[in-house]
């Protein structure tokens, strides 16, 4: 069976996203290094900070598109390092809520400032219509995958 032209382009997009993901992780690791964090840890801070309230590990994993086990491992390490704490969950007896410590909030806010400077510099190289179209298509792909997880 041969790929359609659309399938060929879609495959190229997927491969480019894989490459970009690796590059973004490297950039993120460089931005977070001075705080004793990594891209993975920064993502966890962001998932909680942006949500504005404590979340379960499962909720964080869903938001990040990661496995619960991978996020649990990261959360456990971040608790030991003083970025996160667990609090009781009034809606569940055993699934604790993860929230930021003062240190975690401060680190996220400082990193957000660095990320704004970095993203402004990167974004200046592209026109707004191209960026808007790109996010629209990526959102459509993500939404399709979320709705059809068992399609493969």
C-alpha positions as CSV (number, residue, x, y, z in Angstrom):
1,X,0.0,0.0,0.0
2,X,1.2,3.5,-0.9
3,X,0.8,6.6,1.2
4,X,-1.4,9.3,-0.2
5,X,0.1,12.8,-0.8
6,X,-1.6,13.9,2.4
7,X,-0.2,11.0,4.3
8,X,3.3,11.8,3.1
9,X,3.0,15.4,4.2
10,X,1.4,14.3,7.5
11,X,4.4,11.9,8.1
12,X,6.8,14.7,7.4
13,X,5.0,16.9,9.9
14,X,5.2,14.1,12.6
15,X,8.9,13.6,12.0
16,X,9.5,17.4,12.2
17,X,7.5,17.5,15.4
18,X,9.7,14.7,16.9
19,X,12.8,16.7,15.9
20,X,11.4,19.9,17.2
21,X,10.4,18.3,20.5
22,X,14.0,17.2,21.1
23,X,15.3,20.6,20.2
24,X,12.8,22.3,22.6
25,X,13.7,19.9,25.4
26,X,17.4,20.9,24.9
27,X,16.5,24.6,24.9
28,X,14.3,24.1,28.0
29,X,17.1,22.2,29.8
30,X,19.4,25.1,29.1
31,X,16.9,27.7,30.3
32,X,16.2,25.8,33.5
33,X,19.7,24.6,34.4
34,X,20.5,27.4,36.8
35,X,17.3,26.5,38.9
36,X,18.2,22.8,39.2
37,X,15.4,21.9,36.9
38,X,14.9,20.2,33.5
39,X,12.4,20.7,30.8
40,X,10.3,17.8,32.2
41,X,10.3,19.5,35.6
42,X,9.5,22.9,34.2
43,X,6.5,21.4,32.4
44,X,5.1,20.0,35.7
45,X,5.6,23.4,37.3
46,X,3.8,25.0,34.4
47,X,0.9,22.5,34.4
48,X,0.2,23.4,38.0
49,X,1.0,27.1,37.9
50,X,-1.1,27.8,34.8
51,X,-4.0,25.8,36.1
52,X,-4.0,28.0,39.2
53,X,-4.7,25.2,41.6
54,X,-3.4,21.9,42.9
55,X,-3.9,18.9,40.7
56,X,-3.5,15.1,40.9
57,X,-0.6,13.5,39.2
58,X,-3.1,12.0,36.7
59,X,-4.5,15.4,35.8
60,X,-1.0,16.8,35.3
61,X,-0.1,13.8,33.1
62,X,-3.2,14.3,31.0
63,X,-2.4,18.0,30.5
64,X,1.2,17.2,29.5
65,X,0.4,14.3,27.3
66,X,2.6,12.1,29.4
67,X,2.1,8.8,31.2
68,X,1.0,9.0,34.9
69,X,4.0,7.0,35.9
70,X,6.5,9.4,34.2
71,X,4.9,12.4,35.9
72,X,4.8,10.6,39.3
73,X,8.5,10.0,39.1
74,X,9.1,13.6,38.2
75,X,6.8,14.8,41.0
76,X,8.5,12.6,43.6
77,X,11.9,14.0,42.7
78,X,10.5,17.6,42.8
79,X,9.0,17.1,46.2
80,X,12.4,15.9,47.5
81,X,14.0,19.1,45.9
82,X,11.5,21.4,47.5
83,X,9.6,22.6,44.4
84,X,6.3,20.7,45.1
85,X,4.3,19.4,48.1
86,X,1.4,17.0,48.3
87,X,-1.9,18.0,50.1
88,X,-5.0,16.1,50.9
89,X,-7.6,15.8,48.1
90,X,-11.1,16.4,49.4
91,X,-12.5,14.5,46.4
92,X,-10.4,11.4,46.7
93,X,-9.0,9.4,49.7
94,X,-5.7,8.3,48.1
95,X,-5.0,10.5,45.1
96,X,-3.2,13.5,46.7
97,X,-3.1,16.9,45.1
98,X,0.2,18.3,43.9
99,X,0.9,22.0,44.5
100,X,3.8,24.4,44.2
101,X,5.9,25.4,47.2
102,X,7.0,29.0,47.4
103,X,10.3,27.9,45.8
104,X,8.4,26.2,43.0
105,X,6.3,29.3,42.3
106,X,9.3,31.6,42.3
107,X,11.2,29.3,40.0
108,X,8.3,29.1,37.6
109,X,7.8,32.9,37.5
110,X,11.5,33.6,36.9
111,X,11.5,30.9,34.1
112,X,8.4,32.4,32.6
113,X,10.2,35.8,32.3
114,X,13.1,34.1,30.6
115,X,10.8,32.2,28.3
116,X,8.9,35.4,27.3
117,X,12.2,37.0,26.2
118,X,13.2,33.8,24.3
119,X,9.8,33.4,22.6
120,X,9.6,37.0,21.6
121,X,13.0,36.7,19.8
122,X,11.9,33.4,18.1
123,X,8.5,34.6,17.1
124,X,9.8,37.8,15.5
125,X,11.2,35.6,12.6
126,X,7.7,34.5,11.5
127,X,4.5,36.3,10.3
128,X,1.5,36.1,12.6
129,X,-0.7,34.4,9.9
130,X,1.8,31.5,9.6
131,X,2.0,31.1,13.3
132,X,-1.8,31.2,13.7
133,X,-2.3,28.6,10.9
134,X,0.4,26.4,12.5
135,X,-1.3,26.4,15.9
136,X,-4.7,25.8,14.3
137,X,-3.4,22.7,12.5
138,X,-1.5,21.3,15.5
139,X,-4.5,21.8,17.7
140,X,-6.7,19.9,15.2
141,X,-4.2,17.0,15.1
142,X,-4.0,16.9,18.9
143,X,-7.7,17.0,19.2
144,X,-8.2,14.2,16.7
145,X,-5.6,12.0,18.6
146,X,-7.3,12.7,21.9
147,X,-10.7,11.7,20.5
148,X,-9.4,8.6,18.7
149,X,-6.7,7.2,21.1
150,X,-7.5,3.7,20.1
151,X,-7.6,4.4,16.3
152,X,-4.1,2.8,15.8
